[in-house]
Amino acid sequence: MARVLCKDIYKMTNDDLFSKDFRFRDQIRASSGSIMDNIAEGFERNGNKEFVQFLYIAKGSCGEVRSQLYRALDNKYISQEEQNTLNGKTLQISKSIAGFINYIKNSEYTGSKNK
């Protein structure tokens, strides 16, 4: 889901007006990429505590993208429909990450790092 969102953000920011706002374009691209990057980095740490920490960071990046989508809407870079669609995707990702965090916290498995 995070990968699809990142792809959608890149496509959206290639549009004429958005593509010329270099700083904002780069910022929302980085935020959306940070979601999937932090999930991957946390997983590679091989320990549940660190994984959960990185999942929280990824969840925070979802909130950052949502904020930026409102800015994009306010600046007329995207339509209300685009904002609704992408905002919905960030909310779904956030909920999935929260569920995964709860699952990991309640798991008896602590990761290969802690064996």
C-alpha positions in Angstrom: 0.0 0.0 0.0 2.8 2.4 0.9 4.5 1.6 -2.4 1.3 2.4 -4.4 0.8 5.7 -2.5 4.4 6.7 -3.3 3.8 5.9 -6.9 0.6 8.0 -6.9 2.3 10.9 -5.2 5.1 10.9 -7.9 2.5 10.8 -10.6 0.5 13.6 -9.0 3.6 15.8 -8.6 4.6 15.5 -12.2 1.6 17.7 -13.1 2.4 21.2 -14.4 1.8 23.4 -11.4 2.9 21.0 -8.8 6.1 20.1 -10.7 7.3 23.7 -10.7 7.0 24.0 -6.9 10.3 22.2 -6.4 10.6 22.4 -2.7 7.1 21.3 -2.0 7.2 18.6 -4.7 10.4 17.2 -3.2 9.0 17.3 0.3 5.8 15.4 -0.4 7.8 12.8 -2.4 10.2 12.3 0.4 7.4 12.0 3.0 5.6 9.4 0.9 8.8 7.5 0.3 9.6 7.6 4.0 6.6 5.5 4.8 7.8 2.5 2.9 11.5 3.1 3.6 11.0 3.1 7.4 8.9 -0.1 7.3 11.8 -1.8 5.3 14.5 -0.3 7.6 12.7 -1.4 10.7 12.2 -4.9 9.4 15.9 -5.2 8.6 16.9 -4.4 12.2 15.7 -8.0 13.2 14.3 -6.9 16.5 10.7 -6.1 17.4 11.5 -3.1 19.5 13.4 -1.4 16.7 10.8 -2.5 14.2 8.0 -1.0 16.2 10.0 2.3 16.5 10.4 2.5 12.7 6.7 1.6 12.2 5.8 4.6 14.4 8.0 6.8 12.2 6.3 5.4 9.1 2.9 6.1 10.6 4.1 9.7 11.4 5.1 10.1 7.7 1.5 9.1 6.8 0.3 12.1 8.8 2.9 14.3 7.2 1.7 13.3 3.7 -1.9 14.0 4.8 -0.9 17.5 5.9 0.9 18.1 2.6 -2.2 16.9 0.7 -4.2 19.6 2.3 -1.6 22.2 1.4 -1.6 20.9 -2.2 -5.4 21.3 -2.2 -5.3 24.8 -0.8 -2.7 25.8 -3.4 -4.9 24.3 -6.2 -2.3 21.8 -7.2 -4.8 18.9 -6.8 -8.6 18.6 -6.9 -10.8 17.8 -4.0 -11.3 14.3 -5.5 -7.6 13.7 -5.7 -7.1 14.9 -2.1 -9.9 12.6 -0.9 -8.6 9.6 -2.7 -5.0 10.0 -1.5 -6.0 11.1 2.0 -8.0 7.8 2.2 -5.0 5.8 1.2 -2.9 7.4 3.9 -5.6 6.7 6.5 -5.7 3.1 5.4 -2.0 2.7 5.6 -1.9 4.4 9.0 -4.6 2.0 10.3 -2.7 -1.0 8.9 0.5 0.1 10.5 -1.2 0.6 13.8 -2.7 -2.9 13.6 0.7 -4.3 12.7 2.3 -2.5 15.7 -0.3 -4.0 18.0 0.3 -7.4 16.6 4.1 -7.2 17.0 3.7 -5.8 20.6 1.5 -8.8 21.5 3.7 -11.4 19.8 5.9 -13.8 21.7 8.4 -13.7 18.9 11.0 -10.9 19.6 13.0 -11.1 16.4 16.1 -13.0 15.4 18.3 -10.3 16.9 17.1 -11.3 20.4 17.6 -15.0 20.2 
